[in-house]
């Protein structure tokens, strides 16, 4: 009886093409996140129940996407890109506003943020463009890729959503980097080439500061340098977050023993939940979380490297590096090392749209793992 049941479970698991190691790592960190969310929300079961629904939906999306062979993502990537840009234009024209930003499309029965879709669509599209030719990429596909990235970044920054636009731009740049792109403004002289690139970057920073960044975005950067200059205003988040992290020590104060009930730490269930983890579980808890994150990243990179297709290698590696970037930016932001840009802690922070997008990315990586090109291409 037991053997029969185990055999059926194994057959079911194999049928749904799930990478067991990656799946259980994701479930493990998600359960950890639910525990910390419950503690950070002052024992609010309402928030916990909503997040459980988000996780159930996100895992379902991951399961469905894992069944789709990678070649289908590549084949339909131009249509996905056009559809994504169309949605971003709709947001600028008819999007609903909240908190001074116009980032959502309200369809009546659902309200969603199209920029979240671009976190997956951009690396798919850029990996498809670059994998059509030999690597390193030739000038034409490289030029098309860069123009596509710039257009999407500008559309999202216009909402305004600087943090998301930078991350989506990075997702496309990661594909370019993994493709072996070489930037040579001045050939045959490495130092002059580096100097020219430095001048371009510096000039871009000057233009961005004086002509592109809004007043509140500049204030966030200045607050990073000296948060004590406005301790009750723009510097409040960072100062309270540092206090929470520092008070955790080695072993922390214990679950539900932090300052969440006192409401000193803003956004403690979303962007700043890492500070709650550091305060309640201390350095040991943070080390545990980072170790699980590290195993997920390692597993995803292994899956990408073992793929036998250029498209799958580029896509899998870039999606993995995006996941790492989320972690790096959020922890850097909460620790006062980076400006506050509103990036959630992956699989931990409360929220539905970002979680579903993230699980969709893992679904693509599982698809890369389970669909080998000789098997599915031989049928067509």
Residue pairs with C-beta under 8 A, 6 or more apart in sequence:
13 20
16 63
16 66
16 67
17 66
17 67
17 366
17 367
17 369
17 370
17 371
18 63
18 66
18 366
18 370
19 299
19 303
19 365
19 366
19 369
19 370
21 299
22 296
22 299
22 300
22 303
22 362
22 365
22 366
22 369
23 366
25 292
25 295
25 296
25 299
26 296
26 347
26 359
26 362
28 292
29 289
29 292
29 293
29 296
29 347
29 348
30 55
30 347
32 288
32 289
32 292
32 348
33 51
33 347
33 348
33 349
34 48
34 51
34 52
34 55
35 255
36 273
36 276
36 277
36 280
36 348
37 47
37 48
37 51
37 269
37 273
37 348
37 350
38 44
38 45
38 47
38 48
39 255
39 256
39 258
39 260
39 276
39 280
40 258
40 260
40 268
40 269
40 273
40 276
41 47
41 48
41 260
41 268
41 269
41 350
42 260
42 261
43 256
47 269
47 350
50 350
50 352
51 350
54 351
54 352
54 355
54 356
55 355
57 352
57 356
58 352
58 355
58 356
58 358
58 359
58 360
59 359
61 356
61 359
61 360
61 363
62 359
62 360
62 362
62 363
62 366
63 363
64 363
65 360
65 363
65 364
65 366
65 367
66 363
66 364
66 366
66 367
66 370
67 367
68 367
69 367
69 371
69 376
70 309
70 311
70 312
70 315
70 364
70 367
70 368
70 371
70 373
71 311
71 373
71 376
71 377
73 80
73 124
73 128
73 315
73 364
73 367
74 124
74 127
74 128
74 131
74 311
77 121
77 124
77 125
77 127
77 128
77 129
78 125
78 128
80 121
80 124
80 125
81 121
81 122
81 125
81 148
83 121
84 114
84 117
84 118
84 121
84 122
84 152
85 151
85 152
85 155
87 105
87 114
87 117
88 114
88 115
88 118
88 152
88 155
88 156
89 155
90 105
90 114
91 102
91 103
91 104
91 105
91 114
91 115
91 159
92 102
92 155
92 158
92 159
94 105
95 102
95 103
95 104
95 105
95 106
95 159
96 102
96 104
96 105
96 106
96 111
97 104
98 104
101 159
101 160
101 161
102 159
103 113
103 115
103 159
103 161
104 111
104 112
104 113
105 111
105 112
105 113
105 114
112 353
113 353
115 156
115 159
115 161
115 164
115 165
115 168
116 164
116 353
116 354
116 356
116 357
117 357
118 152
118 156
118 168
119 164
119 167
119 168
119 171
119 322
119 357
119 361
120 319
120 357
120 360
120 361
120 364
122 148
122 149
122 152
122 168
122 171
122 172
123 171
123 172
123 174
123 175
123 314
123 315
123 318
123 319
123 322
124 315
124 364
125 148
126 145
126 148
126 149
126 172
126 175
126 176
126 314
126 318
127 175
127 311
127 314
127 315
127 318
128 311
129 141
129 144
129 145
129 148
130 137
130 141
130 142
130 145
130 175
130 176
130 179
130 314
131 309
131 310
131 311
131 314
132 141
133 141
135 179
135 180
135 310
136 179
136 180
136 181
136 182
137 145
137 176
137 179
137 180
137 181
142 176
142 181
145 172
145 175
145 176
146 176
148 172
149 168
149 169
149 172
149 173
150 169
152 165
152 168
152 169
152 172
153 165
153 166
153 168
153 169
154 165
156 164
156 165
156 168
157 165
157 212
160 214
160 217
162 213
162 217
162 341
163 329
163 341
163 342
163 343
166 341
167 322
167 325
167 326
167 329
167 343
170 322
170 325
171 318
171 319
171 322
174 317
174 318
174 321
174 322
175 314
175 315
175 318
178 313
178 314
178 317
178 318
179 314
183 193
183 197
184 193
185 193
185 196
185 197
185 200
186 192
186 193
186 196
187 193
209 218
213 221
219 234
220 234
220 339
220 340
220 341
221 339
222 229
223 229
223 230
223 234
223 235
223 238
223 339
223 340
224 238
224 336
224 338
224 339
224 340
226 235
227 234
227 235
227 238
227 239
227 336
228 235
228 239
229 235
230 236
231 239
236 266
237 266
237 267
237 272
237 340
238 336
238 340
240 264
240 265
240 266
240 275
241 265
241 272
241 275
241 334
241 335
241 336
242 335
242 336
243 264
244 258
244 259
244 264
244 265
244 275
244 276
244 278
244 279
245 274
245 275
245 278
245 279
245 334
245 335
247 253
247 259
247 279
248 278
248 279
248 280
248 281
248 282
248 283
248 285
248 286
249 282
249 283
250 282
250 283
250 284
251 281
251 282
251 283
251 284
252 278
252 279
252 280
252 281
252 282
252 283
252 284
252 285
253 279
253 280
253 282
254 280
255 280
255 281
256 280
257 280
258 265
258 276
258 279
258 280
259 265
259 279
260 268
260 276
265 272
265 275
265 276
266 272
268 275
268 276
269 349
269 350
270 344
270 349
270 350
270 351
271 330
271 333
271 334
271 340
271 342
271 343
271 344
271 345
271 349
272 334
273 345
273 348
273 349
273 350
274 286
274 330
274 331
274 334
274 345
274 348
275 334
277 285
277 286
277 289
277 348
278 285
278 286
281 288
289 348
293 327
293 346
296 323
297 320
297 323
297 324
300 316
300 319
300 320
300 323
300 362
300 365
301 316
301 317
301 320
303 316
303 365
303 366
303 368
303 369
304 312
304 313
304 315
304 316
304 317
304 320
304 365
304 368
305 313
305 317
306 369
307 313
307 316
307 368
307 369
308 372
308 373
308 374
309 373
312 368
312 373
315 364
315 368
316 364
316 365
316 368
319 361
319 364
319 365
320 365
322 361
323 346
323 358
323 361
326 343
326 344
326 345
326 346
326 358
327 345
327 346
329 338
329 341
329 343
330 343
330 344
330 345
330 346
330 349
331 345
332 338
333 339
333 340
333 341
333 343
344 350
344 351
344 354
346 358
347 355
347 358
